[in-house]
Amino acid sequence: MQIETHRMIIRNYTMDDAKDLYAILGNDEVMKDCEPAYSYEKTSNFLSEFCIGKNAAVAAVHKDSGKMIGYILFHSLSESVYEIGWFFNKNYWHQGYAYESCKAVMDYAFDKLDAHKIFAETIDGVKSVGLMKKLGMQLEGIQRSHVKDKDGHWADLYLYGRIKEG
């Protein structure tokens, strides 16, 4: 996959992305609603086995700097149904990069891959949900006390989705 937006390039991962991916997944604040921050070794294995090996995620690269600033989970779970998720480098939060990148991936999925539906899940009922809504997703359900957060507490899982129009 190769998508270009005004400020971003969305592309497949390479092992050269390990350092930038670690800056994202190794950050406690980025990972606070998910799981403990990754070690460099865990990040490298995740990159090799999941992002590249399963082709289940794409890299969001800042055009001007060439730095990989975002991890976007994007894979098909069944025919024409895709899951999307994201983590972005903390230094690039609140600047519209996640929206711009995820919107481009979703547009690509609907237009080029003929996706019927794209969905996302989160236990963060505020920040991530705001972006999901901005991306045109609607609440499909809340699974109460469904997953444990990184501190071992039960948390609600919010499921949002968007169905292809027309």
FIVEX-814215 format. One record per residue: residue in one letter; x, y, z of N, C-alpha, C, CB in turn; residue number from 0. Coordinates in Angstrom, 1 decimal. Glycine has a CB too. Layout:
REM residues N
REC code     nx     ny     nz    cax    cay    caz     cx     cy     cz    cbx    cby    cbz pos
REC    A      X      Y      Z      X      Y      Z      X      Y      Z      X      Y      Z NUM
...
This chain:
REM residues 166
REC code     nx     ny     nz    cax    cay    caz     cx     cy     cz    cbx    cby    cbz pos
REC    M    0.8   -1.2    0.0    0.0    0.0    0.0    0.9    1.2    0.0   -1.0    0.0    1.2   0
REC    Q    0.5    2.2   -0.8    1.2    3.5   -0.8    0.1    4.6   -1.0    2.3    3.5   -1.9   1
REC    I    0.0    5.4    0.0   -1.0    6.5   -0.1   -0.3    7.8    0.2   -2.3    6.2    0.8   2
REC    E   -0.6    8.8   -0.5    0.0   10.1   -0.2   -1.1   11.1    0.1    0.9   10.6   -1.4   3
REC    T   -0.9   11.9    1.2   -1.8   13.0    1.5   -1.0   14.3    1.5   -2.5   12.7    3.0   4
REC    H   -1.7   15.3    2.0   -1.0   16.6    2.0    0.3   16.6    2.8   -1.9   17.7    2.6   5
REC    R    0.3   16.0    4.0    1.4   16.0    4.9    2.0   14.6    5.2    1.0   16.6    6.2   6
REC    M    1.4   13.5    4.7    1.8   12.2    5.1    1.9   11.2    3.9    0.7   11.6    6.0   7
REC    I    2.7   10.2    4.1    2.8    9.1    3.2    2.5    7.8    4.1    4.3    8.9    2.6   8
REC    I    1.5    7.1    3.6    1.1    5.8    4.2    1.7    4.7    3.4   -0.4    5.7    4.4   9
REC    R    2.5    3.8    4.0    3.2    2.8    3.3    3.4    1.5    4.1    4.6    3.3    2.7  10
REC    N    3.8    0.5    3.5    4.0   -0.8    4.2    5.3   -0.6    5.1    4.2   -1.9    3.2  11
REC    Y    5.4   -1.4    6.1    6.5   -1.3    7.0    7.8   -2.0    6.4    6.2   -1.9    8.3  12
REC    T    8.9   -1.5    6.9   10.2   -2.2    6.6   10.9   -2.3    8.0   11.1   -1.5    5.6  13
REC    M   11.9   -3.2    8.1   12.6   -3.3    9.4   13.4   -2.0    9.7   13.6   -4.5    9.3  14
REC    D   13.6   -1.1    8.8   14.2    0.2    9.1   13.3    1.0    9.9   14.5    0.9    7.7  15
REC    D   12.1    0.7   10.1   11.1    1.4   10.9   11.2    1.1   12.4    9.7    1.2   10.4  16
REC    A   12.0    0.2   12.8   12.1   -0.3   14.2   12.3    0.8   15.2   13.1   -1.4   14.4  17
REC    K   13.2    1.7   15.0   13.5    2.8   15.9   12.3    3.7   16.1   14.8    3.5   15.5  18
REC    D   11.7    4.1   15.0   10.6    5.0   15.0    9.4    4.4   15.6   10.3    5.6   13.6  19
REC    L    9.2    3.1   15.4    8.1    2.3   15.9    8.3    2.2   17.5    7.9    1.0   15.3  20
REC    Y    9.5    2.0   17.9    9.8    1.9   19.3    9.5    3.2   20.0   11.3    1.5   19.5  21
REC    A    9.7    4.3   19.3    9.4    5.7   19.9    7.9    5.8   20.2    9.9    6.8   19.0  22
REC    I    7.1    5.0   19.5    5.7    5.0   19.7    5.3    4.0   20.7    4.9    4.8   18.3  23
REC    L    5.5    2.7   20.4    5.1    1.6   21.2    5.8    1.5   22.5    5.2    0.3   20.5  24
REC    G    7.0    2.1   22.6    7.8    2.1   23.8    7.5    3.2   24.8    9.2    2.1   23.5  25
REC    N    6.5    4.1   24.4    6.2    5.2   25.2    5.0    4.9   26.2    5.8    6.4   24.3  26
REC    D    5.2    5.1   27.5    4.1    4.7   28.5    2.8    5.5   28.2    4.6    5.0   29.9  27
REC    E    3.0    6.8   27.9    1.8    7.6   27.7    1.0    7.2   26.4    2.2    9.1   27.6  28
REC    V    1.7    6.9   25.4    1.0    6.4   24.2    0.2    5.1   24.5    2.0    6.2   23.0  29
REC    M    0.8    4.2   25.2    0.3    2.9   25.5   -0.6    2.8   26.7    1.4    1.9   25.6  30
REC    K   -0.9    3.9   27.3   -1.5    3.9   28.7   -2.9    3.2   28.7   -1.7    5.3   29.1  31
REC    D   -3.7    3.3   27.6   -5.0    2.6   27.6   -4.9    1.2   26.9   -6.0    3.5   26.9  32
REC    C   -3.8    0.7   26.7   -3.7   -0.5   26.0   -2.9   -1.6   26.7   -3.0   -0.3   24.7  33
REC    E   -1.7   -1.5   26.8   -0.8   -2.5   27.5    0.5   -1.8   27.9   -0.6   -3.8   26.5  34
REC    P    1.3   -2.5   28.6    2.6   -1.9   29.0    3.4   -1.5   27.8    3.4   -2.8   30.0  35
REC    A    4.2   -0.5   27.9    5.0    0.0   26.8    6.0   -1.2   26.4    5.9    1.2   27.2  36
REC    Y    6.2   -1.3   25.1    7.1   -2.3   24.6    8.5   -2.0   24.8    6.8   -2.5   23.1  37
REC    S    9.3   -3.1   25.0   10.8   -3.0   24.9   11.2   -2.9   23.5   11.5   -4.2   25.6  38
REC    Y   12.4   -2.5   23.2   12.9   -2.5   21.9   12.8   -3.8   21.2   14.3   -1.9   21.8  39
REC    E   13.2   -4.9   21.9   13.2   -6.2   21.4   11.7   -6.6   21.0   13.8   -7.2   22.4  40
REC    K   10.8   -6.3   21.9    9.4   -6.7   21.6    8.9   -5.9   20.4    8.5   -6.4   22.9  41
REC    T    9.3   -4.6   20.3    8.9   -3.8   19.2    9.4   -4.4   17.9    9.4   -2.4   19.3  42
REC    S   10.7   -4.8   17.9   11.3   -5.3   16.7   10.6   -6.7   16.3   12.8   -5.6   16.9  43
REC    N   10.3   -7.5   17.2    9.6   -8.8   16.9    8.2   -8.5   16.4    9.6   -9.7   18.2  44
REC    F    7.5   -7.6   17.0    6.2   -7.2   16.6    6.2   -6.7   15.2    5.6   -6.1   17.5  45
REC    L    7.2   -5.8   14.9    7.4   -5.3   13.5    7.6   -6.4   12.5    8.5   -4.3   13.5  46
REC    S    8.5   -7.3   12.8    8.8   -8.4   11.9    7.7   -9.4   11.7   10.0   -9.1   12.4  47
REC    E    7.1   -9.8   12.8    6.1  -10.9   12.8    4.7  -10.4   12.4    6.0  -11.6   14.1  48
REC    F    4.3   -9.2   12.9    2.9   -8.8   12.7    2.8   -7.7   11.6    2.4   -8.2   14.0  49
REC    C    3.5   -6.7   11.8    3.4   -5.6   10.8    3.8   -6.0    9.4    4.2   -4.3   11.2  50
REC    I    5.0   -6.7    9.3    5.5   -7.1    8.0    5.1   -8.5    7.7    7.1   -7.0    8.0  51
REC    G    5.3   -9.5    8.6    4.9  -10.9    8.4    3.5  -11.1    8.1    5.3  -11.7    9.6  52
REC    K    2.6  -10.5    8.8    1.2  -10.7    8.5    0.6   -9.5    7.7    0.4  -10.8    9.8  53
REC    N    1.4   -8.5    7.4    1.0   -7.4    6.6   -0.3   -6.8    7.2    0.7   -7.7    5.1  54
REC    A   -0.3   -6.6    8.5   -1.5   -6.2    9.3   -1.5   -4.8    9.7   -1.7   -7.1   10.4  55
REC    A   -0.5   -4.0    9.3   -0.4   -2.6    9.7    0.4   -1.9    8.7    0.3   -2.5   11.2  56
REC    V    0.2   -0.6    8.7    0.9    0.3    7.8    1.6    1.5    8.6    0.0    0.9    6.7  57
REC    A    2.6    2.0    8.0    3.4    3.1    8.6    2.9    4.5    8.1    4.9    3.0    8.3  58
REC    A    2.7    5.4    9.0    2.3    6.8    8.7    3.6    7.6    8.8    1.2    7.3    9.6  59
REC    V    4.1    8.1    7.7    5.4    8.8    7.6    5.1   10.3    7.3    6.3    8.2    6.5  60
REC    H    5.7   11.1    8.1    5.7   12.6    8.0    6.5   13.0    6.7    6.2   13.3    9.3  61
REC    K    5.8   13.6    5.8    6.4   13.9    4.5    7.7   14.7    4.6    5.4   14.6    3.6  62
REC    D    7.6   15.8    5.3    8.7   16.8    5.4    9.9   16.2    6.1    8.2   18.0    6.1  63
REC    S    9.7   15.4    7.1   10.9   14.9    7.9   11.3   13.5    7.5   10.6   15.0    9.4  64
REC    G   10.4   12.8    6.8   10.7   11.4    6.5   10.6   10.5    7.7   12.0   11.3    5.9  65
REC    K   10.2   11.0    8.8   10.1   10.2   10.1    8.7    9.4   10.1   10.2   11.1   11.3  66
REC    M    8.8    8.2   10.5    7.6    7.4   10.7    7.0    7.8   12.1    7.9    5.8   10.6  67
REC    I    5.8    8.4   12.0    5.3    9.0   13.3    4.0    8.3   13.7    5.0   10.4   13.1  68
REC    G    3.5    7.3   12.9    2.3    6.7   13.3    2.2    5.2   12.9    1.1    7.4   12.6  69
REC    Y    1.6    4.4   13.7    1.4    3.0   13.5   -0.1    2.9   13.2    1.8    2.1   14.7  70
REC    I   -0.5    2.3   12.1   -1.9    2.1   11.8   -2.2    0.7   11.6   -2.4    3.0   10.6  71
REC    L   -2.9    0.1   12.5   -3.4   -1.3   12.3   -4.4   -1.3   11.2   -4.0   -1.9   13.7  72
REC    F   -4.3   -2.1   10.2   -5.2   -2.2    9.1   -5.2   -3.6    8.5   -4.9   -1.1    8.1  73
REC    H   -6.2   -4.3    8.7   -6.2   -5.7    8.2   -7.7   -6.2    8.0   -5.4   -6.7    9.0  74
REC    S   -7.8   -7.1    7.1   -9.1   -7.7    6.8   -9.4   -8.8    7.8   -9.2   -8.2    5.4  75
REC    L  -10.6   -8.8    8.4  -11.0   -9.9    9.3  -11.9  -10.9    8.6  -11.7   -9.3   10.5  76
REC    S  -12.6  -10.4    7.6  -13.4  -11.3    6.8  -13.6  -10.5    5.4  -14.8  -11.6    7.5  77
REC    E  -14.3  -11.2    4.5  -14.5  -10.5    3.2  -15.1   -9.1    3.3  -15.3  -11.4    2.3  78
REC    S  -14.3   -8.2    2.9  -14.8   -6.8    2.8  -15.0   -6.1    4.2  -16.0   -6.7    2.0  79
REC    V  -14.5   -6.7    5.3  -14.6   -6.1    6.6  -13.2   -5.9    7.1  -15.5   -6.9    7.6  80
REC    Y  -12.8   -4.6    7.5  -11.5   -4.3    7.9  -11.5   -3.7    9.3  -10.8   -3.3    6.9  81
REC    E  -10.4   -4.0   10.0  -10.2   -3.3   11.3   -9.2   -2.3   11.2   -9.8   -4.4   12.4  82
REC    I   -9.4   -1.1   11.8   -8.4   -0.1   11.8   -8.1    0.3   13.3   -8.8    1.1   11.0  83
REC    G   -6.9    0.7   13.6   -6.5    1.2   14.9   -5.3    2.0   14.7   -6.3    0.0   15.9  84
REC    W   -4.9    2.8   15.7   -3.7    3.6   15.6   -3.0    4.0   16.9   -4.2    4.9   14.9  85
REC    F   -1.8    4.2   16.7   -0.9    4.8   17.8    0.0    5.8   17.1   -0.1    3.7   18.6  86
REC    F    0.1    7.0   17.6    1.0    8.0   17.0    2.0    8.5   18.0    0.2    9.2   16.5  87
REC    N    3.2    8.9   17.5    4.2    9.4   18.3    3.6   10.6   19.1    5.4    9.8   17.5  88
REC    K    3.9   10.6   20.4    3.3   11.6   21.3    3.7   13.1   20.9    3.8   11.4   22.7  89
REC    N    4.8   13.2   20.3    5.3   14.6   19.8    4.4   15.1   18.7    6.7   14.5   19.4  90
REC    Y    3.6   14.3   18.1    2.8   14.7   16.9    1.3   14.6   17.3    3.1   13.8   15.7  91
REC    W    0.9   14.5   18.5   -0.5   14.5   18.9   -1.1   15.9   18.7   -0.6   14.1   20.4  92
REC    H   -2.4   16.0   18.5   -3.2   17.2   18.5   -2.8   18.1   17.3   -3.1   18.0   19.8  93
REC    Q   -2.3   17.5   16.2   -2.0   18.2   15.0   -2.7   17.7   13.8   -0.5   18.2   14.8  94
REC    G   -3.6   16.8   14.0   -4.4   16.3   12.9   -3.8   15.2   12.0   -4.7   17.4   12.0  95
REC    Y   -2.6   14.7   12.4   -1.9   13.6   11.7   -2.6   12.3   11.7   -0.5   13.5   12.2  96
REC    A   -3.2   11.9   12.9   -3.9   10.7   13.0   -5.2   10.7   12.1   -4.3   10.4   14.5  97
REC    Y   -5.9   11.8   12.2   -7.1   11.9   11.4   -6.7   11.9    9.9   -7.8   13.3   11.7  98
REC    E   -5.8   12.7    9.5   -5.4   12.7    8.1   -5.0   11.3    7.6   -4.3   13.7    7.9  99
REC    S   -4.2   10.6    8.4   -3.7    9.3    8.0   -4.8    8.3    7.9   -2.6    8.9    8.9 100
REC    C   -5.5    8.2    9.0   -6.6    7.2    9.1   -7.7    7.4    8.1   -7.2    7.2   10.5 101
REC    K   -8.0    8.7    7.8   -9.0    9.0    6.8   -8.5    8.5    5.4   -9.3   10.5    6.8 102
REC    A   -7.3    8.7    5.1   -6.7    8.3    3.9   -6.8    6.8    3.7   -5.2    8.8    3.7 103
REC    V   -6.5    6.1    4.8   -6.5    4.6    4.8   -8.0    4.1    4.6   -5.9    4.0    6.1 104
REC    M   -8.9    4.8    5.3  -10.3    4.4    5.2  -10.8    4.7    3.7  -11.1    5.1    6.2 105
REC    D  -10.5    5.9    3.2  -10.9    6.2    1.8  -10.3    5.2    0.8  -10.4    7.6    1.5 106
REC    Y   -9.1    4.8    1.0   -8.4    3.8    0.2   -9.2    2.5    0.3   -6.9    3.6    0.6 107
REC    A   -9.5    2.1    1.5  -10.2    0.8    1.7  -11.6    0.8    1.0  -10.4    0.5    3.2 108
REC    F  -12.3    1.9    1.2  -13.7    1.9    0.5  -13.6    2.0   -1.0  -14.4    3.1    1.1 109
REC    D  -12.6    2.9   -1.5  -12.5    3.2   -2.9  -11.8    2.1   -3.7  -11.9    4.5   -3.1 110
REC    K  -10.7    1.6   -3.2   -9.8    0.7   -3.9  -10.0   -0.8   -3.6   -8.4    1.1   -3.7 111
REC    L  -10.3   -1.0   -2.3  -10.4   -2.4   -1.8  -11.9   -2.9   -1.8   -9.8   -2.6   -0.5 112
REC    D  -12.8   -2.0   -2.1  -14.2   -2.2   -2.0  -14.6   -2.8   -0.7  -14.6   -3.3   -3.1 113
REC    A  -14.1   -2.2    0.4  -14.5   -2.5    1.7  -16.0   -2.2    1.9  -13.7   -1.8    2.8 114
REC    H  -16.7   -3.1    2.6  -18.1   -2.9    3.0  -18.1   -2.1    4.3  -18.8   -4.2    3.1 115
REC    K  -17.2   -2.5    5.3  -17.2   -2.0    6.6  -15.8   -1.9    7.2  -18.1   -2.8    7.5 116
REC    I  -15.6   -0.8    7.9  -14.4   -0.6    8.7  -14.8   -0.4   10.1  -13.5    0.5    8.1 117
REC    F  -14.1   -1.1   11.1  -14.4   -0.9   12.5  -13.2   -0.7   13.3  -15.2   -2.1   13.0 118
REC    A  -13.4   -0.1   14.5  -12.3    0.1   15.4  -12.8   -0.2   16.8  -11.7    1.5   15.3 119
REC    E  -11.9   -0.6   17.7  -12.2   -0.8   19.1  -11.3    0.0   20.0  -12.1   -2.4   19.5 120
REC    T  -11.8    0.3   21.2  -11.0    1.1   22.2  -11.6    0.9   23.6  -10.9    2.5   21.8 121
REC    I  -10.7    1.1   24.6  -11.2    1.2   25.9  -11.1    2.6   26.4  -10.4    0.3   26.9 122
REC    D  -10.5    3.5   25.6  -10.5    4.9   25.8  -11.8    5.6   25.3   -9.2    5.6   25.2 123
REC    G  -12.7    5.8   26.2  -14.0    6.4   25.8  -14.0    7.8   25.5  -14.9    6.1   26.9 124
REC    V  -12.9    8.5   25.4  -12.8    9.9   25.2  -12.0   10.2   23.9  -12.3   10.7   26.4 125
REC    K  -10.7   10.1   24.0   -9.8   10.6   23.0  -10.0    9.8   21.7   -8.3   10.5   23.5 126
REC    S   -9.9    8.5   21.8  -10.0    7.6   20.6  -11.4    7.7   20.0   -9.6    6.2   20.9 127
REC    V  -12.4    7.7   20.9  -13.8    7.8   20.4  -14.0    9.1   19.6  -14.7    7.7   21.6 128
REC    G  -13.4   10.2   20.1  -13.5   11.5   19.4  -13.0   11.3   17.9  -12.8   12.6   20.1 129
REC    L  -11.9   10.7   17.8  -11.3   10.5   16.4  -12.2    9.5   15.6   -9.9   10.0   16.5 130
REC    M  -12.7    8.5   16.2  -13.6    7.6   15.5  -14.8    8.3   15.0  -14.0    6.4   16.5 131
REC    K  -15.4    9.1   15.8  -16.6    9.9   15.4  -16.2   10.8   14.2  -17.2   10.7   16.5 132
REC    K  -15.1   11.5   14.3  -14.6   12.4   13.3  -14.4   11.7   12.0  -13.3   13.1   13.7 133
REC    L  -14.0   10.4   12.1  -13.8    9.6   10.9  -15.1    9.0   10.3  -12.9    8.4   11.2 134
REC    G  -16.2    9.4   10.9  -17.5    9.0   10.4  -18.0    7.7   10.9  -17.4    8.9    8.9 135
REC    M  -17.3    7.2   12.0  -17.8    6.0   12.6  -18.9    6.2   13.6  -16.6    5.3   13.3 136
REC    Q  -19.7    5.2   13.8  -20.8    5.3   14.7  -20.7    4.2   15.8  -22.2    5.2   14.0 137
REC    L  -21.1    4.5   17.0  -21.1    3.5   18.0  -22.0    2.3   17.7  -21.6    4.1   19.4 138
REC    E  -21.4    1.1   17.7  -22.1   -0.1   17.4  -22.4   -0.9   18.7  -21.3   -0.9   16.4 139
REC    G  -21.6   -0.6   19.7  -21.9   -1.3   21.0  -20.8   -1.1   22.0  -22.0   -2.8   20.7 140
REC    I  -21.1   -1.3   23.2  -20.2   -1.3   24.3  -20.2   -2.6   25.0  -20.5   -0.1   25.3 141
REC    Q  -19.1   -3.3   25.1  -19.0   -4.5   25.8  -18.5   -4.2   27.2  -18.1   -5.6   25.1 142
REC    R  -19.4   -4.3   28.2  -19.1   -3.9   29.5  -18.1   -4.8   30.2  -20.4   -3.7   30.4 143
REC    S  -17.1   -4.3   30.9  -16.1   -5.0   31.6  -15.6   -6.2   30.8  -16.7   -5.6   32.9 144
REC    H  -15.2   -5.9   29.6  -14.9   -6.9   28.6  -13.4   -7.3   28.5  -15.3   -6.5   27.2 145
REC    V  -12.5   -6.3   28.8  -11.1   -6.6   28.7  -10.4   -5.9   29.9  -10.5   -6.0   27.4 146
REC    K   -9.2   -6.4   30.2   -8.5   -5.8   31.3   -7.5   -4.8   30.7   -7.7   -6.9   32.1 147
REC    D   -7.4   -3.7   31.4   -6.5   -2.7   31.0   -5.1   -3.1   31.4   -6.8   -1.2   31.5 148
REC    K   -4.1   -2.2   31.1   -2.7   -2.6   31.4   -2.4   -2.8   32.9   -1.7   -1.6   30.8 149
REC    D   -3.3   -2.2   33.7   -3.2   -2.3   35.2   -4.0   -3.4   35.8   -3.6   -1.0   35.8 150
REC    G   -4.6   -4.2   34.9   -5.4   -5.4   35.4   -6.8   -5.1   35.8   -4.7   -6.0   36.5 151
REC    H   -7.3   -3.9   35.5   -8.7   -3.5   35.9   -9.6   -3.8   34.7   -8.8   -2.0   36.3 152
REC    W  -10.8   -4.3   35.0  -11.7   -4.5   33.9  -12.2   -3.2   33.3  -12.9   -5.3   34.5 153
REC    A  -12.3   -3.2   32.0  -12.6   -2.0   31.2  -13.7   -2.3   30.2  -11.4   -1.3   30.6 154
REC    D  -14.5   -1.3   29.9  -15.5   -1.4   28.8  -14.7   -1.3   27.5  -16.6   -0.3   28.9 155
REC    L  -15.2   -2.0   26.5  -14.7   -2.0   25.1  -15.7   -1.3   24.2  -14.3   -3.4   24.6 156
REC    Y  -15.3   -0.2   23.6  -16.2    0.5   22.7  -16.0    0.1   21.3  -16.0    2.1   22.9 157
REC    L  -17.0   -0.3   20.6  -16.9   -0.7   19.2  -17.6    0.3   18.3  -17.5   -2.1   19.0 158
REC    Y  -16.8    0.8   17.4  -17.3    1.8   16.4  -17.1    1.3   15.0  -16.6    3.2   16.6 159
REC    G  -18.0    1.6   14.1  -17.9    1.2   12.7  -18.4    2.2   11.7  -18.5   -0.2   12.6 160
REC    R  -18.0    2.0   10.5  -18.5    2.8    9.4  -18.8    1.9    8.2  -17.5    3.9    9.0 161
REC    I  -19.9    2.0    7.6  -20.3    1.1    6.5  -20.2    2.0    5.2  -21.7    0.6    6.7 162
REC    K  -19.8    1.4    4.2  -19.6    2.1    2.9  -20.9    2.7    2.5  -19.1    1.2    1.8 163
REC    E  -20.9    3.9    2.1  -22.1    4.6    1.6  -22.4    4.3    0.2  -22.0    6.2    1.8 164
REC    G  -23.7    4.2   -0.1  -24.1    3.9   -1.5  -24.0    2.5   -1.9  -23.4    4.8   -2.5 165
